[in-house]
Amino acid sequence: MLELPFAKGHGTRNDFVVFADPDDAWRLDDAQVRLLCDRRAGLGADGVLRAVRSKHALEWGGDPDGWFMDYRNADGGYAEMCGNGLRVFCRFLVEEGLAAGPELVVATRAGLRRGRLCPDGMIEATMGDVALGDCFDVTVAAGEGPTRISARFVDVGNPHLVSFLPPGVGLYGLDLSESPTWEPAGAFPAGVNCEFVQVLDEGELRMRVYERGSAETWSCGTGVVACAAVARHELWPNLDRVVVEVLGGRLSVAFDGAAARLLGPAEIVARGVVRLPERP
């Protein structure tokens, strides 16, 4: 059995198993990741964050002695970016003494990102430029109901479909027990994150999300950024900050042109050692 030291953390209840692997000794396979994330047989999480020196990450060609965030979804698949995970990753690095803070630089599959530990305990993370699709040219359906909702593609380093709910469609009435479907069906062969949004007030949104590879989660940082970017483009072009309420709390997105910064909490709540079956 593999005995793996770990930490458990969350950002607005989007939760992660985190562990340090500077020398690339514990590159987990899909089955091990699924077991860690299993909420009955494992520790339970939406994903796994592995802190590995950048020189061991084939996906990254930058500073070899920096930290690379190797993020895996609960199904074992790889993801390019994770906004809540990035803030938890920064908190973990500082609490473990692996980085000094309050400013941190983290390599991801979506490129270089920066985190800042704020005096009030929040963490702000750069999310890179947000790219919006040309128009609402995809429709999404949640559950087996006949209602199809227009969606806009947004690239936040990973793919998102953002749907603003029309009148008469309730956010909490949506069935997200299964993955939403989209048309055209072949548009996203590798899957896509789906966000459903209500406008609460000027500069304020409420969101639910079905994450690719993890099912419905209590929060999704990149999804929050995607929704804020669409709302700013379509509704509030003069606003530089949008607040988004998710099931697990509230997050704030600030914009400087196309570049976004995500502000919110990130906590490490437990540490221990977990036993995993060795890879075959």
N, C-alpha and C positions, 0 to 999 in steps of 0.2 A: 504493500500500500504506500502511496505517496502522502507524506504529511506536509501540508502546505500552510504556512503562516498567512493569515488573512486579516483584513479589516472589512467592516460592513459600513457603508455610508449611503447617504441619500441627499438629493437636492429637490425640494418640494415633493418628497415622497417618491421620486423616481430613484429606485435603489440599485446599489451595485455592490458586488464583491470586488475588493481591491487587494492586490498583492504586489510586492516589489520583487522583481526578477532582473537585477542589473546585468547579470552575466548570461541571460538567455538560457537558464537551466530548466525552466518549467514552461515550455511552450505547449499549452494544453490542446488536446484534440477536441473535436466537436462534442463527443459524448461526455467528456469531463466537464466542459462548460455547461452543457445541459443539466448535468447532475448538480453542479454548484448552484444553478439558478432555480432548480426544482424547489417549490415552496412546501413540499411534504417530505421528499427524500433527501433534499440538500439544504443549503443555507437559505435559499430563496432570494431572487433578485431579478431585475429587468435586464441585467447585463453584467459582464466581467471586465474590469479594468486592470491591465497588467502594465506595471512601470518597468520598462526595459531601456537600457542605454541605447541611444539612437544608432550606434555602430552595428548593432545586432538586428536592426529593422531594415529589411531589404527594401521596404517601401520608401525609406527616407534617406536622402543623400546630404543632409545638412551636418551640423555639429555632431561629431561621433560621440562626444561625452555628454550630450544633452539627454533629456528624458523624452522617450517616445510613448504616447498613450496607445497601447494596443487594445482596442475596444472590440468586444465580441457581444453580439446580441444573445438573448436567452436561448435561441435555437442553435447556437454555436456558430452562426454566420458572422462574417466581418462587417463592420460599418465604418464609413469614412469619418464621421464626426458624431459627437454627442455633447450638447451644450451643458446639460446638467452633469453629465459624467466628467466633463472637463473641469467644472468647478470642484467637484468632489475629488478629482485627481489632484488638483492644486492643494486642497486642504490636506490630503493624505501626504503629499510630498513634504509639506512644511511640518506637519505633526510628527512624521517619522524621521525628521532631520535630514532628509534627502535633498532639500532645497531650502534656501534661507528665507525667501520672501522679503518684503511683501509683494515684490514684482517677480513673476515667473515666466519662463518661456517653455512652451511644450510643443513638441512635434506631433502631428497627427497625419492620418492618411489624406486629409483635406488641406494639409499645409501647416505652416507655423501659426500657433495661437499664443496669446499672452493672457495671463491671469494676474489679478491684483487683489490682495486681501485688504479690505477696507476697514477703517477703525471701528465701524459699527458691527463688525462680524460678517457682513455680506462679502461675496466675492464677485468681482466683475471680470468677465472674460471677453476677449475679442473674438468675433465670429466670422471675420472676413467679409468680403463683398457678397451681397445677396443679389442673385440674378432672377428676375421675374420672367416667366413665359410671356409670349406676345398677347395672349388673350385667354379667356375662360373657354378653352376648346376641348375639355374633357368633362365627362359627367361621371358622378360617383353615386353609388347606392349603398346604404348601410342596412344589412339584414335583407329579408325577403320582400319588403314592401315595394310598391310600384314607383315610389318617388325617387327620381334621379335628380341630382343637384349639380349645377355647374361647378367646376373646379378649375383652379389655376395652378399650373406647375411653377414651383419655386425651387431654386438650387441654393442650399445653404452649406455647400460642401457635401451634402447628401440630398436625396430627392424627396420632395413633398408635393402633395396635392392639397390645396387650401380651398375649402368650400364655405362660403357665407350662407347661412340658412335663410331660406325665403320665409315670408310670413306664414304662420300656421304650422311650421315644422319645429317641434320642440327639441332642444339640445339633449335633454336627459331622456327623451323618449326614443332616441336612436338605439338600435340594436348593434352594439359593437362586440358581441360575444364571438363573432367570426370576422375575418378580414372583409372590409368593404370591397366591392367590385367596381371596376371602372370601364368606361368605353371611350375609345377603342380598346378592346381587351388586350391587345398585343403591345400597348404603348410602353409598358414597364415590365419587361420580361424578368428583371432582377428584383421586382417589387418596389413599393413606394410607401412612404409614410402618409397617412391621411388625417387631416385636421378638419374639424367641423367647428364653426365659429358663430357666436352671437355678438352683436354690438351692444354694450351696456350704456355707454355715454361717450362723449368726445374723448378720444384717447384711451378708452377702456374697452377691453374685449373679454369674452369668456370662451374657453376652448375645451374640447375633448379630442383625444388623439388615439388612433390605432397605429402602433409602431410596427414597421416592417421587422419581422423576426422576434417580436416580443409581445404581441397582442395589445389590448388597451392598457395604457399605463396612466399613472396619476399625473404625469407631467412629461413634457418633451421640450428640452431647451431649444433645439434647432427648429422644432415645430412652432414654438412660441415666436421665434424670430421670423419665420416664414409668414405667419399670420399677421404679425405687426407690420411687416414690409408691404403686404398686399393692402392692408387697411390704410396705411400711410399713402400709398400710391393712389388708391381709389377714392378715399374719403377725406384724408387729412394731410394734404401735401405740405402744409406749413408746420406740422408738428415734428419735433425732433425726438420725442420720447412717447412710447406707447406702453401701457400696463396691461398685462394679460393674466386673467384669473384661470387657474387650472384646478383640477380636483385636489391637488396637494398644496395649493397656496397661490401666491402671486409672484410674478416675475416682471421685470422692467427691461425694456429694450430701448437703447439710445442709438440714434443714427447720426453719422457724419457722411453725408452723401449716400453712397450705396453700402458703406461699411457699417456694420452693426456691432454693438456691445451688449452683452446679456448680464444683468445684475440680479442676484438672488442669493438665498442661503445655501450652504453646503455643510453637512455635518458628518463626522465619523462617530458612529454610535456603539460599535463593538469591535473587539479584536479577539483572535483565538487561533487555533490550529484545526484544520479540517483534514480528514482522511479521505483520499480519493483512490480508486482503483488505478493501477499502473496502466499505461497504454499497452495494447497488445503488440 
